[in-house]
Amino acid sequence: MERLPHTNSVNKAIGANSVACKTLGTDASHDDSAHKKQDSMPKKQPYVSHQPDSHGHIHYSDDENGMWQALLERQAEQIPNRACPAYLDGLKKLNLPATRIPQLQDIDAVLQATTGWQTAAVPALISFGKFFKLLANKSFPVATFIRRFDDMDYIEEPDIFHEIVGHCPLLTHPAFATFNETYGKLGLNATKEERWFLARLYWFTIEFGLVGQNQSSRRIYGGGILSSPSETVYALNAGSEQQSEPQHQPQNQPEHRAFDLLDVLRTPYRIDHIQPIYYVIDDLDTLFDIVNSDIMGMVKQAMSLGLFEPSYALKNA
């Protein structure tokens, strides 16, 4: 089995939305050729988070508010009968403005009243340690920029649309909120290599998780899916059910696997294209069961066994 490589990149600043999206180049690049190809591509202008004024208010331009409106309108067409009921309930509680980016204080008021959480405005990049510390203290990091129109369909960096629309509705749900808090506490005490394996747990649950073992009633709870209109449609295509061994799937037909913690920790992924595999939990309260299991014991077992072979094509030089 493939083993997770050790690189210095784990110590570098990483993306702001989750440990998954911060370390998600880990499984995407297994050799230097992938990095060389990436380095040869023209670099885009980096995103920079907005700073709040003395009153804690963030000012966004008309273009930025227009981007929010366009994304929200498009996603509103996709999520009915695809997002899980708890997400839709949380979205209703947040009562997001349709024509402008919300202020974080308005989001905080709802989260505080439901699960005691709040948001934390962060730069486009934060450290591993800060990310875990924020979650452990019931603060969800939000990078305060929004994607440009030329990145409307895909952005590797987690922007405010991803954070607010993808994750904050479910932070009103106790199981989802508790999972994030526990995850932060585990991450704070984990070694560098353990964090690589923990990243896969976050990726296949909070970012790209499905709920409901009955395929006809299966729904989305992962924020990485729910903030992507194209993946919201794709993820619930009539995918094949769990296989005994990882295998390639047609691009328009994802594989749905019943959630198994050890398997999740051993499953590689890539961040730069649509997902070939989704793990499915029974219901959102299953997140409580995961929290109460021996997660770090399973991490150590996964480290011993190594990763499954990737179910995606590796990058070529």
Order of alpha helices (4+ residues) and beta strands (2+ residues): beta-alpha-alpha-alpha-alpha-alpha-alpha-beta-beta-alpha-beta-alpha-alpha-beta-beta-alpha-alpha-beta-alpha-beta-alpha-alpha
